[in-house]
Amino acid sequence: MILADVSIRRPVFAAMMIVALLVLGWTSFNRLNVELFPDIDFPFVVVSTVYPGAGAESVEIEVTREIEDAVNPISGIETIESTSSEGLSIVLIEFELERQSIVAAQEVRDKVSSIRGELPDDIEDPIIQRFDPAAQAVMSLVISGDRSPRELTYITKENIKKRIENISGIGAVNLLGGYEREIQVELDLDLLNSYGLTPFDIQRVIASENFELPGGSLKKDRSELLVRTMGRVNSVEELKDFIIDNPKGYFIKLSDVADVYDGIKEQRSIARLGLREDGDFSRRRAISLDIITQSGANVVEVADAIREELVQLRTELPKDLTITIVQDRSQFTRDAVHDVVINLIYGGILAIFVVFLFLANIRSTIITGIAIPVSIISTFTFMNALGFTLNFMTLLGLSLAVGLLIDDAIVVIENIYRHLSMGKNGAEAASDGTSEIGLAVT
C-alpha cells in the first residue's frame, strides 16, 4: 500500500503526520457540542387554537375540522391527530421523516392562514409550532425572599428573566408561580340591573375611554412634531371616575356600580421552595423559572453560561433574595458522557493488555497501543467537520471502533511476522505484509 510504503521510507514524515492529526483532533474535540442524544429533526407540527367559552363539540366542528381539512392536502403527511376540549383545539401533524420540520411548519402556517376568515371571529390566532422532544427545561431556578408576592414577581420578571433570556443558546424562559398585576373591576349585578345596564355596557365604556389615537402632525418652521391623544388610564382613581351612560339618564360613575382595585391575576401555577430550618421543614412562597434551550444548542455550554450569569446576578440583587438551582439537566448529560469516555479509556487499556498477553512482544504492543488513541483522537476532526456532537451514539461508536482497531492491528502485525520468518528484513516484511491484506483491512 502507498500509505504503508511512504511511512516506511519517510518515518519522520509519518511521525509528523500523526502529531498533526493529534493536534487537529484535540482542537476539534474541544469544539464539539456535548449532548445526551444526537440532534434529530422530528417533522411534527402542532396547531393550537384557543376558543374562549366554547364547548368541546363546538371546538371540534368549527375549528378542529376546518384546520384538518385545510392541512390535509399538504404532501408528505403521515398522520393527523387532533384533540378538542373546552376552549382549546390541538392538531398534531406528523410528516415523513425526510421532510424538514421548518419547511413543513411553513406550509402548515400558509394553509391555516388561508382559512382564517372561515374560522370563528372570537378565537385567538392559531399558534403553529414545531414539536421538538429535546426542547425541555435544561435548568429550573427558584427565586424566593422576604417580599410581597407581587414585588417578588416584578423583580424576577424584569431583572432575572430578561438577563437570562439574553444568554446565547436560550430559546425561552417560562415563569411559573408568578403574581401578575391586574386592575380588577368587580361589578354589582343588582345595581347594574336597577340602572338598566349589562356587564357588556361596562366593558364598552372601559374599552372606549382607555386608548390612544394618533392626532396627526404639527408643523412649525422647519420642524414637524407628531401629535397623539393621551387617553390611557394612569391610576385606579381615574378608572373609578369613568362616566357610565345609562338608559335612565342618571349620572353614574364606574365606582358606583363596581369595586375597582389594583390586584393580581388569577393564579394558574404555583411554586414553593422547601427549606429545613432548625430541624423543621417549611415551605416558602417562591417564583420558578424554567429555562429551555434552542434546538441544537450545546446544553453544557448554555448551563455554564447560566451559572456565570447567576453569580453576577447574586451580587446585584437585594441580599434577601435567594436564587436556587433545583434542576440541572446538563449535569446528567455531563455524567453520562463522562461515564462513556471513562469506559472508552478502560476498554483501550484492557485491549492493549490483552494484545500483550497474546503477542508477548513489547514492540508490537506499543505499536498497537499508539494506533488506538491516534485513530480515536483523529476521528474528532471529521466529527467536527460533519457537524456531529459528543453523545451516547457517537461515543459508543468509538467504543466499538476500539475492538475493530485491535483486530486489524493484530492481523497486520501477524502477517508482517510471517514475512519476517521468511528471511526478509524489517522494511520488506512491513511493506509486503501490509500490501497483502491492506485493502481487506481498510
C-alpha positions as CSV (number, residue, x, y, z in Angstrom):
1,M,0.0,0.0,0.0
2,I,1.2,3.5,-0.8
3,L,0.4,4.8,2.8
4,A,2.5,2.0,4.3
5,D,5.4,2.4,1.9
6,V,5.6,6.2,2.5
7,S,5.5,5.6,6.3
8,I,8.4,3.0,5.9
9,R,10.6,5.2,3.7
10,R,9.8,8.5,5.5
11,P,9.3,7.7,9.2
12,V,9.8,11.4,10.3
13,F,7.1,12.5,7.8
14,A,4.8,9.8,9.2
15,A,5.5,10.8,12.8
16,M,4.8,14.5,12.0
17,M,1.5,13.5,10.3
18,I,0.5,11.6,13.4
19,V,1.3,14.6,15.5
20,A,-0.7,16.9,13.2
21,L,-3.7,14.5,13.4
22,L,-3.5,14.5,17.2
23,V,-3.4,18.4,17.3
24,L,-6.3,18.7,14.9
25,G,-8.3,16.0,16.7
26,W,-7.7,17.6,20.2
27,T,-8.7,21.0,18.9
28,S,-11.8,19.6,17.3
29,F,-12.7,17.7,20.5
30,N,-12.8,21.0,22.5
31,R,-15.1,22.5,19.9
32,L,-17.6,19.6,19.8
33,N,-21.0,20.2,21.4
34,V,-22.0,17.8,24.2
35,E,-25.5,16.3,24.1
36,L,-27.2,13.3,25.6
37,F,-28.6,12.1,22.3
38,P,-28.0,13.1,18.6
39,D,-29.7,16.2,17.3
40,I,-32.6,14.7,15.2
41,D,-35.1,16.8,13.3
42,F,-38.6,15.4,14.0
43,P,-41.1,16.6,11.4
44,F,-44.0,17.2,13.8
45,V,-46.1,20.4,13.7
46,V,-48.7,21.4,16.3
47,V,-51.5,23.8,15.6
48,S,-53.0,25.2,18.9
49,T,-56.1,27.3,18.8
50,V,-57.9,28.9,21.8
51,Y,-61.7,29.4,21.5
52,P,-62.7,31.1,24.7
53,G,-66.0,29.8,26.2
54,A,-66.7,27.3,23.5
55,G,-67.7,23.7,24.3
56,A,-65.7,20.7,23.1
57,E,-68.3,19.9,20.3
58,S,-68.3,23.5,19.0
59,V,-64.5,23.5,19.0
60,E,-64.5,20.2,17.1
61,I,-66.9,21.3,14.4
62,E,-66.0,25.0,13.9
63,V,-62.2,24.9,14.4
64,T,-60.6,21.4,14.5
65,R,-62.3,20.0,11.4
66,E,-61.6,23.2,9.4
67,I,-57.9,23.1,10.2
68,E,-57.7,19.3,9.4
69,D,-59.4,19.8,6.1
70,A,-57.1,22.8,5.3
71,V,-53.8,21.0,6.0
72,N,-54.7,17.6,4.7
73,P,-53.7,18.3,1.0
74,I,-50.1,19.1,2.1
75,S,-47.8,16.4,0.6
76,G,-45.8,14.2,2.8
77,I,-48.2,13.9,5.8
78,E,-48.1,10.6,7.6
79,T,-50.9,11.1,10.2
80,I,-53.1,13.8,11.6
81,E,-54.2,13.6,15.2
82,S,-56.5,16.1,16.9
83,T,-57.9,16.8,20.4
84,S,-60.8,19.1,21.0
85,S,-61.6,20.2,24.6
86,E,-63.4,23.0,26.2
87,G,-62.0,26.2,24.7
88,L,-59.0,24.5,23.1
89,S,-58.2,22.8,19.8
90,I,-54.9,20.9,19.2
91,V,-54.0,19.4,15.9
92,L,-50.8,17.3,15.7
93,I,-49.5,16.7,12.2
94,E,-46.8,14.1,11.6
95,F,-44.8,14.3,8.3
96,E,-42.5,11.8,6.6
97,L,-39.1,11.7,8.3
98,E,-37.4,13.0,5.2
99,R,-39.3,16.4,5.4
100,Q,-37.6,19.3,7.1
101,S,-39.7,20.5,10.0
102,I,-39.1,24.2,9.2
103,V,-40.5,23.7,5.7
104,A,-43.4,21.6,7.0
105,A,-44.3,24.2,9.6
106,Q,-44.3,27.0,7.0
107,E,-46.6,25.0,4.7
108,V,-49.0,24.4,7.6
109,R,-48.8,28.1,8.5
110,D,-49.8,29.1,5.0
111,K,-52.7,26.7,4.8
112,V,-54.1,27.8,8.2
113,S,-53.7,31.5,7.3
114,S,-55.7,30.9,4.1
115,I,-58.8,29.7,6.1
116,R,-58.5,32.3,8.9
117,G,-61.6,34.1,7.6
118,E,-63.7,30.9,7.8
119,L,-62.9,30.3,11.5
120,P,-64.9,32.0,14.2
121,D,-64.1,35.6,14.8
122,D,-63.7,35.4,18.6
123,I,-61.0,32.7,18.5
124,E,-57.4,33.6,19.3
125,D,-55.0,33.4,16.4
126,P,-53.8,29.8,15.8
127,I,-50.3,29.1,17.0
128,I,-48.2,26.9,14.7
129,Q,-45.2,25.3,16.4
130,R,-42.6,22.6,15.5
131,F,-42.7,19.8,18.1
132,D,-39.2,19.3,19.4
133,P,-38.8,16.5,22.0
134,A,-35.4,17.9,23.0
135,A,-37.0,21.3,23.9
136,Q,-37.1,20.5,27.6
137,A,-36.1,22.7,30.5
138,V,-32.3,22.5,30.8
139,M,-32.4,24.2,34.2
140,S,-35.0,25.2,36.7
141,L,-34.5,28.1,39.1
142,V,-36.5,29.1,42.2
143,I,-36.4,32.7,43.4
144,S,-37.5,33.3,47.0
145,G,-37.3,36.1,49.5
146,D,-39.0,38.0,52.3
147,R,-41.0,40.3,50.0
148,S,-44.6,40.5,48.8
149,P,-45.5,38.1,46.0
150,R,-46.1,40.9,43.5
151,E,-42.8,42.5,44.2
152,L,-41.0,39.2,44.0
153,T,-42.7,38.6,40.6
154,Y,-41.7,42.0,39.3
155,I,-38.0,41.6,40.3
156,T,-37.9,38.1,38.8
157,K,-39.6,39.2,35.5
158,E,-37.8,42.5,35.0
159,N,-34.3,41.7,36.3
160,I,-33.6,37.9,36.4
161,K,-35.7,36.6,33.5
162,K,-34.6,39.3,31.0
163,R,-30.9,38.8,31.8
164,I,-31.1,35.0,31.3
165,E,-33.1,35.4,28.0
166,N,-30.1,37.4,26.6
167,I,-27.7,34.4,27.0
168,S,-26.8,32.8,23.7
169,G,-28.5,29.4,23.2
170,I,-31.6,30.2,25.3
171,G,-34.8,29.5,23.5
172,A,-37.4,30.5,26.1
173,V,-37.7,31.3,29.9
174,N,-41.1,30.3,31.3
175,L,-42.2,32.0,34.6
176,L,-44.3,29.8,36.9
177,G,-46.0,30.7,40.2
178,G,-46.0,34.5,39.4
179,Y,-48.3,37.1,40.8
180,E,-49.0,39.3,37.8
181,R,-50.5,42.7,38.3
182,E,-54.1,43.2,37.1
183,I,-56.6,46.0,37.6
184,Q,-59.8,44.3,38.6
185,V,-63.4,45.5,38.2
186,E,-66.0,43.6,40.3
187,L,-69.5,44.5,39.2
188,D,-72.6,44.7,41.4
189,L,-75.1,43.0,39.2
190,D,-78.1,44.2,41.2
191,L,-77.1,47.8,40.8
192,L,-76.5,47.3,37.1
193,N,-80.0,45.8,36.7
194,S,-81.5,48.7,38.5
195,Y,-79.9,51.2,36.1
196,G,-80.8,49.1,33.1
197,L,-77.1,48.2,32.4
198,T,-75.3,45.0,31.5
199,P,-71.7,43.9,32.0
200,F,-71.1,44.4,28.3
201,D,-72.0,48.1,28.7
202,I,-69.3,48.5,31.3
203,Q,-66.8,46.7,29.1
204,R,-67.6,49.0,26.1
205,V,-67.1,52.1,28.3
206,I,-63.8,51.0,29.6
207,A,-62.6,50.0,26.1
208,S,-63.7,53.3,24.5
209,E,-62.3,55.5,27.2
210,N,-58.9,53.8,27.7
211,F,-57.0,54.1,24.4
212,E,-54.7,56.4,22.5
213,L,-55.1,57.6,18.9
214,P,-52.7,59.4,16.6
215,G,-53.6,63.0,16.2
216,G,-51.7,63.9,13.1
217,S,-48.6,66.2,13.0
218,L,-47.8,69.8,13.9
219,K,-45.5,71.8,11.6
220,K,-43.6,74.7,13.0
221,D,-40.9,76.4,11.0
222,R,-38.6,73.6,9.8
223,S,-39.6,71.0,12.4
224,E,-42.5,68.6,12.5
225,L,-44.0,67.1,15.7
226,L,-46.2,64.1,16.0
227,V,-49.4,64.6,18.0
228,R,-51.3,61.9,19.8
229,T,-54.2,61.9,22.2
230,M,-53.4,60.8,25.7
231,G,-56.3,58.6,26.6
232,R,-54.9,55.8,28.6
233,V,-55.7,55.5,32.3
234,N,-52.8,56.1,34.6
235,S,-54.3,55.2,38.0
236,V,-57.2,53.3,39.6
237,E,-58.8,56.6,40.7
238,E,-59.1,57.8,37.1
239,L,-60.8,54.5,36.2
240,K,-63.2,54.8,39.0
241,D,-64.3,58.2,37.7
242,F,-65.4,56.9,34.3
243,I,-68.9,58.1,33.4
244,I,-71.4,55.3,32.6
245,D,-74.1,56.1,30.1
246,N,-77.4,54.5,31.1
247,P,-81.0,54.4,29.7
248,K,-82.4,56.2,32.7
249,G,-80.2,59.2,32.3
250,Y,-78.6,59.1,35.8
251,F,-75.1,60.5,36.4
252,I,-73.2,57.3,37.3
253,K,-69.5,56.7,37.8
254,L,-67.9,53.3,37.5
255,S,-67.2,53.3,41.2
256,D,-71.0,53.5,41.9
257,V,-71.7,50.1,40.3
258,A,-68.3,48.3,40.8
259,D,-65.4,47.8,43.1
260,V,-62.2,48.8,41.3
261,Y,-58.8,48.0,42.8
262,D,-55.2,47.2,41.9
263,G,-55.0,43.4,42.3
264,I,-53.3,40.3,40.8
265,K,-54.3,37.9,38.1
266,E,-55.9,34.6,39.0
267,Q,-53.0,32.1,39.5
268,R,-52.7,29.2,37.1
269,S,-49.5,27.9,38.6
270,I,-47.8,27.9,42.0
271,A,-44.2,27.5,43.2
272,R,-42.9,26.7,46.6
273,L,-39.4,26.2,48.0
274,G,-38.9,23.7,50.7
275,L,-36.4,24.7,53.4
276,R,-35.2,22.9,56.5
277,E,-34.6,25.3,59.4
278,D,-33.7,24.3,62.9
279,G,-34.8,20.7,62.2
280,D,-38.2,21.7,60.8
281,F,-39.3,21.6,57.2
282,S,-41.0,24.7,55.9
283,R,-42.3,25.8,52.5
284,R,-41.7,29.4,51.3
285,R,-43.5,31.2,48.6
286,A,-41.3,31.4,45.5
287,I,-41.2,32.1,41.8
288,S,-39.9,29.4,39.4
289,L,-38.1,29.9,36.0
290,D,-37.9,27.0,33.5
291,I,-35.1,27.6,31.0
292,I,-35.4,26.0,27.6
293,T,-32.5,25.9,25.1
294,Q,-32.7,26.5,21.4
295,S,-32.7,23.5,19.1
296,G,-29.2,22.2,18.5
297,A,-27.6,24.3,21.3
298,N,-24.8,23.0,23.5
299,V,-26.6,22.1,26.7
300,V,-23.5,22.0,28.8
301,E,-22.2,25.4,27.5
302,V,-25.6,27.0,28.0
303,A,-25.8,25.7,31.6
304,D,-22.3,27.0,32.3
305,A,-23.3,30.4,30.9
306,I,-26.4,30.5,33.1
307,R,-24.3,29.7,36.2
308,E,-21.9,32.5,35.4
309,E,-24.8,34.9,34.9
310,L,-26.3,33.8,38.2
311,V,-23.1,34.6,40.0
312,Q,-23.2,38.2,38.7
313,L,-26.9,38.5,39.5
314,R,-26.5,37.4,43.1
315,T,-24.1,40.4,43.6
316,E,-26.5,42.9,42.1
317,L,-29.9,41.8,43.6
318,P,-31.0,42.6,47.1
319,K,-29.4,40.4,49.8
320,D,-32.7,39.0,51.0
321,L,-33.4,37.3,47.6
322,T,-32.2,33.8,47.0
323,I,-31.7,32.1,43.7
324,T,-31.7,28.3,43.9
325,I,-30.9,25.8,41.1
326,V,-33.4,23.0,41.7
327,Q,-32.9,21.1,38.4
328,D,-29.9,21.0,36.1
329,R,-30.3,18.6,33.1
330,S,-26.8,19.4,31.9
331,Q,-25.3,17.6,34.9
332,F,-26.9,14.3,33.9
333,T,-25.5,14.9,30.4
334,R,-22.0,15.5,31.8
335,D,-22.1,12.4,33.9
336,A,-23.5,10.2,31.2
337,V,-20.9,11.4,28.6
338,H,-18.1,11.2,31.2
339,D,-19.0,7.6,32.0
340,V,-18.8,6.6,28.4
341,V,-15.5,8.3,28.0
342,I,-14.1,6.5,31.0
343,N,-15.3,3.2,29.7
344,L,-13.7,4.0,26.4
345,I,-10.4,4.6,28.1
346,Y,-10.7,1.5,30.2
347,G,-11.6,-0.5,27.0
348,G,-8.5,0.8,25.2
349,I,-6.2,-0.1,28.1
350,L,-7.6,-3.6,28.6
351,A,-7.4,-4.2,24.8
352,I,-3.7,-3.2,24.8
353,F,-3.1,-5.6,27.8
354,V,-4.8,-8.5,26.0
355,V,-2.6,-7.9,22.9
356,F,0.5,-8.1,25.1
357,L,-0.7,-11.4,26.6
358,F,-1.2,-13.0,23.2
359,L,1.7,-11.5,21.3
360,A,4.2,-11.4,24.2
361,N,6.1,-8.7,22.4
362,I,6.6,-5.2,23.8
363,R,7.3,-3.6,20.5
364,S,4.2,-4.9,18.8
365,T,2.1,-3.9,21.9
366,I,3.5,-0.3,21.7
367,I,2.6,-0.1,18.0
368,T,-0.9,-1.3,18.7
369,G,-1.3,0.9,21.8
370,I,-0.3,4.0,19.7
371,A,-2.8,3.2,17.0
372,I,-5.8,3.3,19.3
373,P,-5.6,6.9,20.7
374,V,-4.3,8.3,17.4
375,S,-7.2,6.8,15.5
376,I,-9.8,7.9,18.0
377,I,-8.5,11.5,18.5
378,S,-8.1,11.9,14.8
379,T,-11.8,11.0,14.3
380,F,-12.8,14.1,16.3
381,T,-11.6,16.2,13.4
382,F,-14.0,14.6,11.0
383,M,-16.8,14.6,13.6
384,N,-16.4,18.4,14.0
385,A,-16.3,19.0,10.2
386,L,-19.5,17.0,9.6
387,G,-21.4,18.6,12.5
388,F,-21.5,15.6,14.8
389,T,-21.8,16.0,18.6
390,L,-20.4,14.1,21.5
391,N,-23.3,12.0,22.6
392,F,-24.2,8.4,23.5
393,M,-24.3,7.2,19.9
394,T,-21.0,8.7,18.7
395,L,-19.1,7.7,21.9
396,L,-20.5,4.1,21.8
397,G,-19.5,4.0,18.1
398,L,-15.9,5.0,19.1
399,S,-16.0,2.3,21.8
400,L,-16.9,-0.3,19.2
401,A,-14.1,1.0,17.0
402,V,-11.5,0.1,19.7
403,G,-12.3,-3.6,19.1
404,L,-12.0,-3.2,15.3
405,L,-8.7,-1.4,15.6
406,I,-7.3,-4.2,17.8
407,D,-8.4,-6.8,15.3
408,D,-6.9,-5.1,12.3
409,A,-3.7,-4.3,14.1
410,I,-3.2,-7.9,15.2
411,V,-3.9,-9.2,11.7
412,V,-1.4,-6.8,10.1
413,I,1.3,-7.5,12.7
414,E,1.0,-11.2,12.4
415,N,1.3,-11.1,8.6
416,I,4.4,-8.9,9.0
417,Y,5.9,-11.5,11.4
418,R,5.1,-14.2,8.8
419,H,7.2,-12.4,6.2
420,L,10.0,-11.9,8.8
421,S,10.1,-15.6,9.3
422,M,10.7,-16.0,5.5
423,G,14.0,-14.2,6.0
424,K,13.0,-10.7,4.8
425,N,14.3,-7.6,6.5
426,G,12.1,-5.4,8.6
427,A,11.3,-2.9,5.8
428,E,10.5,-5.5,3.2
429,A,8.4,-7.6,5.7
430,A,6.4,-4.5,6.7
431,S,5.8,-3.4,3.1
432,D,4.9,-6.8,1.7
433,G,2.9,-7.9,4.8
434,T,0.8,-4.7,4.7
435,S,0.2,-4.6,1.0
436,E,-1.2,-8.2,1.0
437,I,-4.0,-7.5,3.4
438,G,-4.1,-3.7,3.4
439,L,-7.2,-3.4,1.1
440,A,-9.2,-6.0,3.1
441,V,-8.3,-4.3,6.4
442,T,-9.2,-0.9,5.0
